[in-house]
Amino acid sequence: MNTKKRVAIALGAGYTPGINSIIMGVAISAHNMGWEVVGIRDGFEGLLFPEKYPNKGLIDLSPDSINKLNPLGSDAMGTAASVDPFNVRTTNEYGMIEEEDMSDTLLANLKKENIDGVIAIMMGRGLSILHKLNLKGMKSVCIPRTIENDMAATSVAFGFNTSLSFSIEMLDRARQAAISSKKIGVVEVLGSQAGWLALQSGIAVLADAVVMPEFPCDVKALAAHLKTKITPEHPHAIVVVAEGSTFTNLPGTTKIDNDDIKKALSPLANEDDSEFVIDKSGKAAKVLSMALQQLLADEVYPLVLGPWSRGGDATAVDRQLGLAYGAASAKAFEQEKFSTMAAFVGSHIEFVSLIEVLNKARTVKADNGFLNVARALGIYTGA
Amino acid sequence: MMENQDYLDIKGRVINIQRYCGEDGPGTRTTVFVKGCSLRCKWCSNPESIKPKPELDFNKKVCKGAAECGICLKEPFPQGAFYVPDGEDDLVVPNWDLANSCTEELASLCPTGAIGMFGKVMTAREVLDEVLKDESMYRNTGGGVTISGGECLLQPDFTAAILRGAQESGIHTAIETAGNVPWEFMEKVLQYVNLMLHDNKLMNPERHKKWTGVDNKRILENFQKAYQTFPHVEFITRTPLIPGINANEEHIRAVLEFIKPYKNVIDYELLPYHRFGLGKYEFLGKVYELKDFTSPTPEMLKQFRAMIDDAFGRTTV
């Protein structure tokens, strides 16, 4: 039975190219069922602070407005730095900053706007926030999006293909630079806990080595491998390293004991002040290139793709995936498959329980097929 | 000796009492770190002091793992609050968004102490008892007690009670404050203060708001009122010096200009930005927002300290 509903789309923190295609998928599918669709501005901010926005914080996603959207972009709804209605930073009556639980306000405003539920485009912490809102009675279906492809249960998250394509293009350019300068380029790509982007882009450009968070990199073993690859005829190399990678056998590292200073400045301080703790973006490339430089005669230099990979236009694959995820999620909502996340399994989309996936990551296992491909091509992975 | 010390029954939220400190006032001191802050400075090195209420912390180094323990993986802990990630060991990690709802009572079920709480409620008397343990040391070194935070003026009655008790025992008293409180709070505490260490983080109101969450209008007004209303209190202004934010001559000059008319502002100290608190962000499941900033160079510090020495009529060594 098809009862008319009003559904809202919410977008989690962070930028992913081509989100508009998901919005179009949800809206067109929902319109075909006779439903009304709105977007919540800036994560949940539109409904937490409706007085700050036009149209009470909601965006019209009627068929007319959907027709005007650019499916390559992500500009339809705006984003927020944080989408946590349980910890909203506010200023109290004394002019002091505090964090307030405004989840009840969000739920009340959803009800006030006659919104039956939310289709949420989320990743990372957003899944836990969504789960907490579900426990408080919000009806939701989640669409996975992450350019690192590390969300459990789904073989492809929205955004990964776009980032992969960009990374490959940039690695090709880095390779050309390495060839012309006869140097070793260490290129850092995104991937804090999973090495999919490094592995798949590294394979595509026939990199000499790929370093991933799943397999701590023995730097001396990597250097030994590179020595076998670098010859007078082939005086260059490309190493792709995921930003979350860790290293063993680093040459020349020392630990400075400054516990007393630390305690004086910051009680309960418990970790080193070192580059390993601090500079996330660029850290892996910097550490690895410096270490390799000490072990190799050839010049090694770091490059960081980092946030460049988050921009641009969606690829054809992501456009299709976005429309598919959107349309399937509207259907799942109709079937009352609440508190679930869409997952691409085999050749179709399934809906898995959110609580079953929110603490899991999709990582590269030692027996993964891509690793076998890399081995066959002579690419060092350390796995 | 006081006849009536009922005022010491007042309770407050304390993170830590640290003995033998040498940074927060003259001599060797005991520093009481209280919980709760009214700013959100992006460089904060004491993230455990920000929220007023006790909050969960997790020390993975003492967790015994799911096979040997695993208590937090089952009820009454919230579903998904703790889990074992893929990897070589079976050590538990928290999902902070779900685990933060754990109460102190729930945390106490963890037999290894891996799950704990930052912050506890104490009476001013209990704090003072700790402080008085080193009474003779204060006398020998010219030290005393310093109430720090967080923002100690967010608990004005509690802070005032500790300081009053200390002064009645003849102990030198100091506070560290950022000054973002109603004047009444500051006024209440300053009656029992010998030395106030206070921040001048940024002099430009818009930039102050960008980096700390609020503008500095009330803060600067409070400091000026404090200098004027409490002429016998000594003041030391401080800047946490961060390259790219406030480590420039313009800021140093503006602060020197601000304090110039007041003789009871006895010094201007620079605190070089450091990252020693970073590990605690992980401890608390918080995100450090200033990760790409560096510490000021020795040359930079030397240059700015020479400006300050010049303003105070001192010779730079």
Interface residues (C-beta under 8 A of the other chain):
Chain A: D84 F86 R89 T91 Y94 G95 M96 I97 E98 E99 R125 S128 I129 H131 K132 I261 K262 K263 A264 L265 S266 P267 L268 A269 N270 E271 D272 D273 V277 I278 D279 K280 S281 I355 L358 N359 K360 A361 T363
Chain B: I15 N16 Q18 C21 G22 E23 T31 F33 S38 L39 R40 S45 N46 E48 K51 P52 Q79 G80 Y83 P85 D86 N95 D97 L98 L154 N180 V181 P182 G213 V214 R218 H274 R275 F276 G277 L278 G279 K280 E282 F283 K291 D292
